[in-house]
Amino acid sequence: MKIDNLVHLAHNVEIGDHSALAAQVGIAGSAKLGKHIMVGGQAGISGHLHIADGTKIVAQSGIPSTVKKADTLMGSPGIPIEEFKKSYFGFRKLSFILQKLNELDQKLKTVSKSSE
């Protein structure tokens, strides 16, 4: 097990063999991490939960509930990384999407008024 600097492990935390925690990770009380876990810097894990063997948690992610099968999690709350990437792509285009939605709304109002 490798633990970097400024990691906070609360009471009764269990960490499996061959796991690594980067700087500033915080793990709340009674959490149980499996074997071969990797946790990126500044990630947080809530207490009284279990993390499956082989799980990877990306830096600055928050894990609020039990992880039943190995996955790479990102975000807060932590979700599978592929799902996060799709969501982030949409988020980056949100202002464009809202602009187009407003334009369509205006056109719809114009069409509605002309049909009355």
C-alpha positions in Angstrom: 0.0 0.0 0.0 1.3 3.5 -0.9 0.0 6.6 0.9 1.1 10.0 -0.2 1.4 13.1 2.0 -1.5 15.0 3.6 -3.9 12.0 3.3 -6.6 11.8 6.0 -7.8 8.4 7.1 -10.6 8.5 9.7 -11.3 5.8 12.3 -11.7 2.2 11.3 -10.8 2.7 7.6 -9.6 -0.5 5.9 -7.4 -0.4 2.8 -6.7 -3.5 0.8 -3.3 -4.7 -0.4 -1.5 -3.1 -3.4 -3.6 0.2 -3.2 -2.3 3.7 -3.7 -3.7 7.1 -2.3 -2.4 10.4 -3.7 -1.9 13.6 -1.8 -4.8 15.2 0.1 -7.2 12.2 -0.2 -9.8 12.1 2.6 -11.6 9.0 3.7 -14.3 9.2 6.2 -14.7 6.7 9.1 -15.3 2.9 8.6 -14.9 3.0 4.8 -13.5 -0.3 3.4 -11.4 -0.1 0.3 -10.6 -3.3 -1.6 -7.4 -4.4 -3.2 -5.6 -2.7 -6.1 -7.5 0.6 -5.5 -6.0 3.8 -6.9 -7.3 7.2 -5.6 -6.2 10.5 -7.2 -5.3 13.6 -5.3 -7.9 15.6 -3.4 -10.5 12.9 -3.8 -13.0 12.2 -1.0 -14.7 9.0 0.1 -17.7 9.0 2.4 -17.8 6.8 5.5 -19.4 3.4 6.1 -19.1 2.3 2.5 -17.2 -0.3 0.4 -15.1 0.2 -2.7 -14.7 -2.8 -5.0 -11.3 -4.3 -5.8 -9.6 -2.7 -8.7 -11.6 0.6 -8.6 -9.9 3.8 -9.8 -11.0 7.2 -8.5 -9.9 10.2 -10.5 -8.5 13.3 -8.7 -10.9 15.7 -7.1 -13.8 13.2 -7.3 -16.3 12.5 -4.5 -17.6 9.0 -3.7 -20.8 9.2 -1.7 -21.9 5.6 -1.9 -20.7 2.0 -2.1 -19.0 0.9 -5.4 -20.0 -2.7 -6.0 -17.9 -3.4 -9.1 -14.5 -2.1 -10.3 -14.7 1.0 -12.5 -12.9 4.3 -13.1 -15.0 7.0 -11.4 -14.8 10.7 -12.0 -16.7 13.8 -10.7 -18.7 14.6 -7.7 -20.6 12.4 -7.2 -18.3 10.0 -8.8 -19.8 8.3 -11.9 -18.2 6.1 -14.5 -15.6 8.1 -16.5 -17.1 7.5 -19.9 -20.5 8.8 -18.6 -18.7 11.8 -17.1 -16.9 12.6 -20.4 -20.3 12.6 -22.3 -21.8 14.9 -19.6 -18.9 17.2 -19.6 -19.0 17.5 -23.4 -22.6 18.6 -23.2 -21.9 20.9 -20.3 -19.2 22.7 -22.3 -21.7 23.3 -25.1 -24.5 24.4 -22.8 -24.4 28.1 -23.6 -24.7 27.2 -27.4 -27.5 24.8 -26.7 -29.4 27.4 -24.6 -28.9 30.0 -27.4 -30.3 27.7 -30.0 -33.2 26.8 -27.7 -34.1 30.5 -27.2 -34.0 31.0 -31.0 -36.3 28.1 -31.6 -38.6 29.4 -28.8 -38.8 32.8 -30.5 -39.5 31.2 -33.9 -42.2 29.0 -32.3 -43.9 32.1 -30.8 -43.7 33.9 -34.2 -45.4 30.9 -35.9 -48.0 30.6 -33.2 -48.9 34.3 -33.5 -49.2 34.2 -37.3 -51.5 31.2 -37.2 -54.0 32.9 -34.9 
